[in-house]
């Protein structure tokens, strides 16, 4: 069994190495009449054309990650603390966007916010809101796993000592939900950086995000630029993953 599992694991590792190796190779090498030649052309073109796009995508991802995580863990907390039918209904509807195909979810936003007082089509707000509410269920599930070991008597003790509901939330609940918040944040951040189906119809002209630019490069046959864009997305998400894991490990040691 150990041998079989080892073969499967190393095979998966090898396939992933080939995948990312091929992306790296396509971004820095070019085919010429003399054969394969090293080039920085794609990197230079990437710097000139997509840095503003990545800055915009990072802002969207950070905002969506923060609000999606905080809303998710708060729904999880209120569901456990109050055990209300209303909170359970909110939790149920918050979980639906995660299981709905992204394209349908994006089209739903167009139909809902293209007229009237809440006209949001063509704005950055509709893109960020789409990313926030699509990933809320991650924060809820992460919060549930933490709160399953949380003793509600701590809240009763805090009230007996004169703490307000805000004090309980800020001083007891949120510090205990720190790991759930970070897990939900990183998941939503990565989802926002890499999603395309849910937002491709919501992006306004001149306000593209990284994945849409990547898709456009591929559709135009610009595989070198697409590879550099994919490497940049991978580097950003990988770096943030490492930072969050390190922060969580430091927190556990303390």
C-alpha positions as CSV (number, residue, x, y, z in Angstrom):
1,X,0.0,0.0,0.0
2,X,2.8,2.4,0.9
3,X,4.5,1.7,-2.5
4,X,1.3,2.2,-4.4
5,X,0.5,5.5,-2.6
6,X,4.1,6.6,-3.1
7,X,3.9,6.0,-6.9
8,X,0.6,7.9,-7.1
9,X,2.0,10.8,-5.1
10,X,5.2,11.1,-7.1
11,X,3.4,10.7,-10.4
12,X,1.1,13.6,-9.5
13,X,4.2,15.6,-8.4
14,X,5.9,14.8,-11.8
15,X,2.8,15.8,-13.8
16,X,2.5,19.1,-11.9
17,X,6.2,19.8,-12.4
18,X,5.9,19.2,-16.1
19,X,2.8,21.5,-16.3
20,X,4.5,24.4,-14.5
21,X,7.8,23.8,-16.3
22,X,6.0,24.0,-19.6
23,X,4.5,27.4,-18.6
24,X,7.9,28.7,-17.5
25,X,9.5,27.4,-20.7
26,X,6.9,29.1,-22.9
27,X,7.4,32.4,-21.1
28,X,11.2,32.7,-21.5
29,X,12.0,30.8,-24.7
30,X,11.0,31.3,-28.3
31,X,11.2,29.2,-31.4
32,X,13.3,30.7,-34.2
33,X,14.7,29.5,-37.5
34,X,17.9,28.5,-35.6
35,X,16.0,26.6,-32.9
36,X,14.9,27.4,-29.4
37,X,16.3,30.7,-28.1
38,X,16.1,32.4,-24.7
39,X,14.1,35.7,-24.7
40,X,12.9,38.4,-22.3
41,X,10.6,39.9,-24.9
42,X,7.4,38.5,-23.3
43,X,8.5,39.8,-19.8
44,X,9.1,43.3,-21.2
45,X,5.8,43.3,-23.0
46,X,4.1,42.1,-19.8
47,X,5.6,44.9,-17.8
48,X,4.4,47.5,-20.2
49,X,0.8,46.2,-20.6
50,X,-0.4,44.4,-17.5
51,X,1.0,45.9,-14.4
52,X,-2.0,48.2,-13.9
53,X,-4.3,45.2,-14.4
54,X,-2.5,43.2,-11.7
55,X,-2.7,46.1,-9.3
56,X,-6.4,46.3,-9.9
57,X,-6.8,42.5,-9.5
58,X,-4.9,42.6,-6.2
59,X,-7.1,45.3,-4.8
60,X,-10.2,43.4,-5.9
61,X,-8.9,40.2,-4.3
62,X,-7.8,41.8,-1.0
63,X,-11.2,43.5,-0.6
64,X,-13.2,40.4,-1.6
65,X,-11.0,38.2,0.6
66,X,-11.4,40.4,3.7
67,X,-15.2,40.9,3.5
68,X,-16.0,37.4,2.4
69,X,-14.0,36.0,5.4
70,X,-15.4,38.4,8.0
71,X,-19.0,37.9,6.9
72,X,-18.6,34.1,6.7
73,X,-17.1,33.8,10.2
74,X,-19.7,36.2,11.7
75,X,-22.6,34.2,10.2
76,X,-21.0,31.0,11.7
77,X,-20.7,32.7,15.1
78,X,-24.2,34.0,15.2
79,X,-25.6,30.7,14.0
80,X,-23.9,29.0,17.0
81,X,-24.5,31.6,19.6
82,X,-28.2,32.4,18.8
83,X,-29.4,29.2,17.1
84,X,-31.9,31.3,15.2
85,X,-34.0,30.1,12.2
86,X,-33.3,33.4,10.5
87,X,-29.5,32.9,10.8
88,X,-29.9,29.3,9.4
89,X,-31.8,30.7,6.4
90,X,-29.1,33.3,5.8
91,X,-26.5,30.5,6.1
92,X,-28.3,28.4,3.6
93,X,-28.6,31.1,1.0
94,X,-25.0,32.1,1.6
95,X,-23.9,28.6,0.6
96,X,-25.8,28.5,-2.7
97,X,-23.5,30.8,-4.7
98,X,-20.6,28.4,-4.1
99,X,-22.4,25.4,-5.7
100,X,-23.9,27.4,-8.6
101,X,-21.7,27.4,-11.8
102,X,-19.8,30.6,-12.0
103,X,-21.2,31.7,-15.4
104,X,-24.8,31.4,-14.2
105,X,-23.9,33.4,-11.1
106,X,-22.4,36.1,-13.2
107,X,-25.4,36.3,-15.5
108,X,-27.6,36.5,-12.4
109,X,-25.7,39.6,-11.3
110,X,-26.2,41.2,-14.7
111,X,-30.0,40.6,-14.6
112,X,-30.3,41.8,-11.0
113,X,-28.2,44.9,-11.2
114,X,-28.6,46.4,-14.7
115,X,-31.6,48.7,-13.9
116,X,-33.2,50.8,-11.2
117,X,-31.6,52.1,-8.0
118,X,-29.0,49.3,-7.8
119,X,-27.5,49.7,-11.2
120,X,-24.0,48.3,-10.8
121,X,-23.2,46.9,-14.2
122,X,-20.0,48.3,-15.6
123,X,-18.6,49.1,-12.2
124,X,-15.9,47.6,-10.0
125,X,-18.4,47.1,-7.2
126,X,-20.4,44.4,-9.0
127,X,-17.2,42.4,-9.7
128,X,-16.1,42.7,-6.0
129,X,-19.6,41.8,-4.7
130,X,-19.7,38.8,-7.0
131,X,-16.4,37.5,-5.6
132,X,-17.4,38.2,-2.0
133,X,-20.7,36.4,-2.0
134,X,-19.5,33.5,-4.1
135,X,-17.0,32.5,-1.4
136,X,-18.8,33.3,1.9
137,X,-19.6,29.6,2.5
138,X,-15.8,28.9,3.0
139,X,-15.8,31.3,5.9
140,X,-18.9,29.7,7.3
141,X,-17.5,26.2,7.2
142,X,-14.1,27.3,8.5
143,X,-15.8,29.1,11.4
144,X,-18.0,26.1,12.1
145,X,-15.0,23.8,12.5
146,X,-13.4,26.2,15.0
147,X,-16.6,27.0,16.9
148,X,-17.3,23.3,17.4
149,X,-14.5,23.4,20.0
150,X,-15.5,26.8,21.4
151,X,-17.0,27.0,24.9
152,X,-20.0,29.4,24.9
153,X,-19.5,29.7,28.7
154,X,-16.7,32.1,27.9
155,X,-19.3,34.5,26.5
156,X,-21.5,34.1,29.6
157,X,-18.5,34.8,31.8
158,X,-17.7,37.9,29.8
159,X,-21.3,39.2,30.2
160,X,-21.2,38.5,33.9
161,X,-18.0,40.7,34.1
162,X,-19.8,43.6,32.3
163,X,-18.6,43.1,28.7
164,X,-20.8,44.4,25.9
165,X,-21.7,42.3,22.9
166,X,-19.1,44.3,20.9
167,X,-16.5,43.6,23.6
168,X,-17.3,39.9,23.4
169,X,-17.0,39.9,19.6
170,X,-13.7,41.8,19.5
171,X,-12.0,40.4,22.5
172,X,-13.2,36.8,22.6
173,X,-14.8,35.6,19.5
174,X,-12.7,37.1,16.7
175,X,-9.3,36.2,18.3
176,X,-10.5,32.6,18.5
177,X,-11.7,32.7,14.9
178,X,-8.4,34.1,13.6
179,X,-7.4,30.9,11.8
180,X,-10.8,30.5,10.3
181,X,-10.7,34.1,9.0
182,X,-7.2,33.5,7.4
183,X,-8.3,30.3,5.8
184,X,-11.4,31.9,4.3
185,X,-9.4,35.0,3.3
186,X,-6.8,33.1,1.4
187,X,-9.4,30.9,-0.3
188,X,-11.4,33.9,-1.5
189,X,-8.2,35.8,-2.5
190,X,-7.0,32.9,-4.7
191,X,-10.5,32.4,-6.1
192,X,-10.7,36.1,-7.1
193,X,-7.2,36.0,-8.6
194,X,-8.0,32.9,-10.7
195,X,-11.7,33.1,-11.5
196,X,-13.0,33.9,-14.9
197,X,-16.4,32.3,-15.4
198,X,-18.2,34.3,-12.7
199,X,-16.9,37.7,-13.7
200,X,-16.2,37.5,-17.4
201,X,-19.5,39.2,-18.2
202,X,-19.2,41.7,-15.4
203,X,-15.9,43.3,-16.4
204,X,-16.2,46.7,-18.0
205,X,-14.1,47.7,-21.0
206,X,-10.7,49.1,-19.9
207,X,-11.0,47.5,-16.4
208,X,-9.8,44.0,-17.0
209,X,-8.5,41.6,-14.3
210,X,-5.6,39.2,-14.6
211,X,-7.5,36.1,-15.6
212,X,-9.4,37.9,-18.4
213,X,-6.1,39.3,-19.8
214,X,-4.7,35.7,-19.6
215,X,-7.8,34.4,-21.5
216,X,-7.4,37.1,-24.1
217,X,-3.7,36.3,-24.7
218,X,-4.6,32.6,-25.1
219,X,-7.4,33.3,-27.6
220,X,-5.1,35.6,-29.6
221,X,-2.3,32.9,-29.7
222,X,0.0,35.0,-27.5
223,X,1.2,32.0,-25.5
224,X,4.4,33.6,-24.3
225,X,2.5,36.5,-22.8
226,X,-0.1,34.1,-21.4
227,X,2.7,32.1,-19.7
228,X,4.2,35.1,-18.1
229,X,0.8,36.2,-16.9
230,X,0.1,32.7,-15.5
231,X,3.5,32.7,-13.7
232,X,2.7,36.1,-12.2
233,X,-0.7,34.9,-10.9
234,X,0.9,31.7,-9.5
235,X,3.7,33.6,-7.8
236,X,1.3,36.0,-6.1
237,X,-1.1,33.3,-4.8
238,X,1.8,31.1,-3.8
239,X,3.5,33.9,-1.9
240,X,0.4,34.8,0.0
241,X,-0.2,31.1,0.9
242,X,3.3,30.9,2.4
243,X,2.7,34.0,4.4
244,X,-0.6,32.8,5.8
245,X,0.8,29.4,6.6
246,X,3.8,30.9,8.4
247,X,1.5,33.3,10.3
248,X,-0.8,30.4,11.4
249,X,2.2,28.3,12.5
250,X,3.7,31.2,14.5
251,X,0.3,31.7,16.2
252,X,0.1,28.0,17.1
253,X,3.6,28.2,18.7
254,X,2.6,31.2,20.7
